[in-house]
Amino acid sequence: MYDEALSHGVDVVVRGEGEYTTLELVNTLERVGMDRDALKEVKGIVFTDRNGEVVKTRDRPIIRNLMSYHSQHATYYPWISTRYSVSQLG
């Protein structure tokens, strides 16, 4: 499925649960841009290397308690608290 996205110009695909993966990916992109060697260290993504080969990084473990993620990041992303109640997320 990610092959199709990559073949249509998508740079990076987040696979699995994307909460922590997206944060790590954005931090990496802000720090070093599309450095493919650095991207290889981000768990849970797929991208193409300099030779056009698809690179699938290691799986990221699932979040056992999604509410802990919500509690940690609600201050950074206030829209989470305004759009979703705890019962909707739990």
C-alpha positions as CSV (number, residue, x, y, z in Angstrom):
1,M,0.0,0.0,0.0
2,Y,2.8,2.4,0.8
3,D,4.5,1.6,-2.5
4,E,1.6,3.3,-4.3
5,A,1.9,6.4,-2.2
6,L,5.7,6.6,-2.7
7,S,5.3,6.1,-6.5
8,H,2.9,9.1,-6.5
9,G,5.5,11.5,-5.0
10,V,4.9,11.0,-1.3
11,D,8.3,11.4,0.5
12,V,7.6,9.5,3.7
13,V,4.8,7.1,4.8
14,V,4.0,6.6,8.5
15,R,2.9,3.1,9.2
16,G,1.2,1.6,12.2
17,E,0.3,3.8,15.1
18,G,1.5,7.3,14.1
19,E,1.4,9.2,17.3
20,Y,5.1,8.9,18.4
21,T,6.3,8.1,14.9
22,T,5.0,11.4,13.5
23,L,6.6,13.4,16.4
24,E,9.9,11.8,15.8
25,L,9.7,12.2,12.1
26,V,8.9,15.9,12.3
27,N,11.7,16.5,14.8
28,T,14.1,14.7,12.5
29,L,13.0,16.6,9.5
30,E,13.3,19.9,11.4
31,R,16.8,19.0,12.5
32,V,18.3,17.5,9.4
33,G,15.7,17.7,6.6
34,M,15.3,14.8,4.2
35,D,18.6,13.2,5.3
36,R,17.9,9.6,4.4
37,D,20.5,8.2,6.7
38,A,18.9,10.0,9.6
39,L,15.4,8.8,8.5
40,K,16.6,5.2,8.8
41,E,16.6,5.6,12.6
42,V,13.0,6.7,12.8
43,K,10.9,3.6,13.7
44,G,7.7,3.0,11.8
45,I,8.2,4.8,8.4
46,V,8.8,3.9,4.8
47,F,10.6,6.1,2.3
48,T,12.9,5.7,-0.8
49,D,16.6,5.9,-0.5
50,R,18.9,7.8,-2.9
51,N,18.8,4.9,-5.4
52,G,15.0,4.8,-5.4
53,E,14.8,1.6,-3.3
54,V,12.0,1.4,-0.7
55,V,13.3,1.5,2.9
56,K,11.0,0.2,5.6
57,T,12.4,1.0,9.1
58,R,11.9,-1.1,12.2
59,D,8.4,-1.4,13.6
60,R,7.5,0.9,16.5
61,P,6.0,-0.8,19.5
62,I,2.3,-0.2,19.9
63,I,1.1,2.3,22.5
64,R,-0.2,0.2,25.4
65,N,-2.0,3.1,27.0
66,L,-3.2,5.7,24.5
67,M,-4.5,7.8,27.3
68,S,-1.0,8.4,28.6
69,Y,-0.1,9.8,25.2
70,H,-3.1,12.1,25.3
71,S,-2.2,13.3,28.7
72,Q,1.4,14.0,27.8
73,H,0.6,15.9,24.6
74,A,-2.6,17.7,25.3
75,T,-0.7,20.8,26.4
76,Y,1.3,20.8,23.1
77,Y,-1.8,20.1,21.0
78,P,-4.7,21.9,22.7
79,W,-7.1,21.0,19.8
80,I,-7.0,17.4,21.1
81,S,-8.7,18.5,24.3
82,T,-11.2,20.7,22.6
83,R,-12.3,18.2,19.8
84,Y,-12.3,14.9,21.6
85,S,-13.5,14.0,25.1
86,V,-11.6,11.5,27.1
87,S,-14.4,8.9,26.5
88,Q,-14.0,9.3,22.8
89,L,-10.2,8.6,23.0
90,G,-10.5,5.8,25.5
